[in-house]
Amino acid sequence: MKKTRPIKSYVHLALPFTMFPRYLDKALEAQLFLEVGLDHQALDLFKAKDFRKAAKIIHRRHLGCSVHAPFTDLSLGALDSLIFRTSLKRLRQALKVASYFRPQTIVIHSGYHPGYHRERLKEWQQRLQEGLEALVCEAERLDLYLALENVFEPDPSFLTPVVEKIASPHLGYCFDAGHALAFAKSPWQPWLEAFTPRLFELHIHDNNGDWDAHLPPGKGKIPFLEIFTYLKDKNLCPLLTFEAHREEDVLPGLALIAQMLEKSGLIDVLERALRRPK
């Protein structure tokens, strides 16, 4: 199949909103599709008019985007009722801001912490369900799609029983192989197999299993070629987001991703999805 789009049309680049003053012009010049990071600092430092202005600039360039919601100190399954309410308040605020960008997906974290929640798993899952239902209600109202990302959860069963109880098409998963390897000490297969029915997004960054180093793909131990081949074989086309932590890794990392998309054949699945009438 003849390719008519550059790799930047298939892969979003994670860029925190707090870095927009420094990097947005570069990203626009390179025509990069972005995953906008709305962390706590962005929501504290910037006003609605700032987010709307940036969103309009991105829309005028006809560049796709997604959003990563804040997660620092937040816990959607918090057993402490005050932390739970505060987490929901912050995330509702983030959804309102995210709506300005008309994102394809919004990535959220559960806030699971093994030191607090593992021995009270059922109670934590019940509270997480309550939190997700509240957020999904807001997402449906704003026509947004939430992708719950694995972070410190040791296996998919910590999340899947909760998500599967919420039938809304506005809730799915974001799979992060880097988190699975570094934190769960787990291969990718159990996670993708569990997430496949509702896989909205996949994060791309590498590590050696010792820490969440956010290396470019191919520079650690994660077999992204195998992962992309699995997606191709299952005819899956989740949003792909490259989470580079160093400026010098961006373009080389995108080039490596392009090579693996071609070699795996996943790029053909992604191209067919982009060509599909909406």
C-alpha positions in Angstrom: 0.0 0.0 0.0 1.3 3.4 -0.9 1.8 5.6 2.2 0.5 9.2 1.8 1.2 10.4 5.4 4.3 10.9 7.4 4.9 9.0 10.7 3.7 12.2 12.5 0.2 11.5 11.3 0.1 8.1 13.1 2.0 8.9 16.3 1.3 11.7 18.9 4.2 13.2 20.8 3.7 13.9 24.5 4.2 17.5 25.4 3.3 19.0 28.8 1.3 22.2 28.5 3.9 23.9 30.8 6.4 23.4 28.0 4.3 25.0 25.3 6.0 28.4 25.6 9.3 26.7 24.8 8.3 24.0 22.4 4.9 24.6 20.7 6.4 26.6 17.8 8.9 23.8 17.1 6.2 21.2 17.3 3.9 23.2 14.9 6.8 23.7 12.5 7.4 20.0 12.4 3.7 19.3 12.1 3.7 17.0 15.1 0.4 15.7 16.5 0.5 16.2 20.3 -0.6 14.6 23.5 -1.1 17.7 25.6 0.0 17.1 29.2 -2.4 18.9 31.6 -0.6 18.4 34.9 -1.2 20.1 38.2 1.2 22.9 37.3 -0.5 23.7 34.1 -3.9 23.8 35.7 -2.6 26.1 38.5 -0.4 28.4 36.3 -2.6 29.0 33.2 -6.1 30.4 32.7 -8.9 29.1 30.5 -8.0 31.7 27.8 -4.5 30.3 27.6 -5.7 26.8 26.9 -8.3 28.0 24.4 -5.7 30.0 22.6 -3.4 27.0 22.3 -6.2 24.8 21.2 -7.2 27.2 18.4 -3.6 27.3 17.2 -3.5 23.5 17.0 -6.9 23.3 15.3 -6.0 25.9 12.7 -3.0 23.7 11.7 -5.3 20.7 11.4 -3.1 18.7 13.8 -4.6 15.8 15.8 -4.2 15.8 19.5 -4.9 13.9 22.7 -4.6 14.8 26.4 -3.0 13.3 29.4 -4.9 14.3 32.6 -3.1 15.2 35.8 -2.1 12.3 38.1 0.4 13.6 40.7 -1.0 13.0 44.3 -4.4 12.1 42.8 -6.2 8.8 43.5 -9.5 7.8 41.8 -9.8 4.9 44.2 -8.7 6.7 47.3 -10.0 5.2 50.5 -9.8 8.6 52.2 -13.0 10.3 51.3 -11.4 13.8 51.3 -8.6 12.7 48.9 -11.2 10.9 46.7 -13.4 14.1 46.4 -10.3 16.3 45.7 -9.1 13.9 43.0 -12.5 14.0 41.3 -12.6 17.8 41.5 -9.2 18.1 39.9 -10.0 15.6 37.2 -13.3 17.2 36.4 -11.4 20.5 36.0 -9.0 18.7 33.6 -11.8 17.3 31.5 -13.3 20.8 31.1 -10.0 22.1 29.9 -9.3 19.1 27.8 -12.6 19.7 25.9 -11.1 22.9 24.4 -8.7 20.7 22.5 -11.3 18.2 21.2 -8.9 15.4 21.9 -9.1 11.9 20.5 -8.5 10.4 24.0 -7.8 11.5 27.5 -5.4 9.3 29.5 -6.1 9.0 33.2 -4.4 7.0 36.1 -6.2 5.1 38.8 -3.8 6.2 41.5 -3.2 2.7 42.7 -0.4 2.4 45.4 0.7 -1.1 46.5 1.6 0.2 50.0 -2.0 1.4 50.6 -4.3 -0.6 48.4 -3.0 -4.1 47.8 -4.3 -5.5 51.1 -7.6 -3.7 50.6 -8.0 -4.5 46.9 -11.8 -5.1 46.8 -12.5 -2.0 48.8 -10.1 0.0 46.5 -11.8 -1.4 43.3 -15.2 -0.5 44.6 -14.1 3.1 45.2 -12.3 3.2 41.8 -15.5 2.1 40.1 -17.3 4.9 41.9 -14.7 7.4 40.7 -14.7 6.2 37.2 -18.4 6.2 36.9 -18.5 9.9 38.0 -15.8 10.8 35.4 -17.4 8.8 32.6 -20.6 10.6 33.2 -18.8 13.9 32.7 -16.9 12.5 29.7 -20.1 11.5 28.0 -21.6 14.9 28.6 -18.5 16.5 27.0 -18.2 13.8 24.3 -14.7 12.8 25.5 -13.1 9.3 25.7 -11.1 8.2 28.7 -8.2 5.8 28.5 -7.3 4.2 31.9 -3.5 3.6 32.0 -1.6 0.9 33.8 1.0 2.3 36.2 1.8 0.6 39.5 -0.9 -2.1 39.2 0.9 -5.5 39.4 -1.4 -7.2 36.8 -4.4 -6.4 34.6 -6.9 -8.0 37.0 -6.5 -5.0 39.3 -8.2 -2.8 36.6 -10.2 -5.0 34.3 -13.0 -6.1 36.7 -13.7 -2.4 37.4 -13.7 -1.2 33.8 -15.8 -4.1 32.6 -18.6 -3.1 35.0 -18.9 0.2 33.2 -20.5 -0.4 29.9 -19.9 3.1 28.4 -18.0 3.3 25.1 -16.4 6.4 26.5 -14.1 4.3 28.8 -11.2 2.1 27.7 -7.6 1.4 28.3 -4.2 2.9 27.6 -1.4 0.3 27.7 2.0 1.3 28.8 4.6 -1.4 28.3 7.2 0.7 30.1 5.2 0.7 33.3 4.5 -3.0 32.9 8.2 -3.9 32.7 9.6 -1.4 35.2 6.9 -1.5 37.9 4.9 -4.7 37.5 8.0 -6.6 36.3 5.7 -8.1 33.7 5.9 -8.9 30.0 3.5 -7.1 27.7 1.3 -10.0 26.6 -1.0 -10.4 29.6 -1.8 -6.7 29.6 -2.5 -6.3 25.9 -4.6 -9.5 25.8 -6.7 -8.2 28.7 -7.0 -4.7 27.3 -7.6 -5.6 23.7 -11.4 -5.4 23.7 -11.3 -1.7 24.8 -7.8 -0.6 23.8 -7.9 3.2 23.1 -4.2 4.1 23.3 -0.7 2.7 23.6 2.3 4.6 25.0 5.7 4.2 23.5 8.9 4.5 25.5 11.5 2.1 26.6 13.5 1.0 29.7 15.7 -1.8 31.0 13.3 -3.0 33.6 15.0 -1.2 36.5 13.1 2.2 36.3 10.7 4.1 34.1 13.5 5.7 32.1 11.5 6.8 29.1 14.2 5.8 26.6 13.5 5.9 22.9 12.0 2.6 21.5 14.8 0.1 20.8 17.1 1.5 23.4 15.8 -0.8 26.2 14.3 -4.2 26.6 10.7 -3.7 25.4 10.0 -5.6 22.2 7.9 -3.0 20.4 8.2 -4.8 17.1 6.4 -7.8 18.7 3.8 -5.5 20.2 3.1 -3.8 16.9 2.9 -7.2 15.2 0.3 -8.3 17.8 -1.7 -5.1 17.1 -1.5 -5.8 13.3 -2.6 -9.4 13.7 -5.6 -8.3 15.8 -6.4 -5.5 13.4 -6.1 -3.0 16.3 -5.3 0.6 15.7 -5.1 2.4 19.1 -3.8 5.9 19.2 0.0 5.7 19.6 1.8 8.2 21.7 5.6 8.6 22.0 6.6 9.8 25.5 10.0 11.2 25.0 11.7 12.9 27.9 14.6 14.5 26.1 14.4 16.8 23.1 17.2 15.1 21.3 15.3 11.8 21.4 12.2 13.1 19.6 13.0 12.9 15.9 15.3 9.8 16.1 12.6 8.1 18.2 9.9 8.8 15.7 12.2 7.4 13.0 12.7 4.2 14.9 8.9 3.9 15.5 8.3 4.4 11.7 10.7 1.6 10.9 8.9 -0.8 13.3 5.5 0.2 12.1 6.6 -0.6 8.5 8.3 -3.8 9.5 5.4 -5.1 11.5 2.8 -4.1 9.0 0.9 -2.1 11.6 1.2 1.0 9.5 -1.2 -0.5 6.9 -3.8 -1.0 9.6 -3.4 2.5 10.8 -3.6 3.9 7.3 -6.8 2.0 6.6 -8.3 3.4 9.8 -7.4 7.0 8.8 -8.9 6.4 5.4 -12.1 5.1 6.8 -15.1 7.4 6.5 -16.1 9.0 9.8 
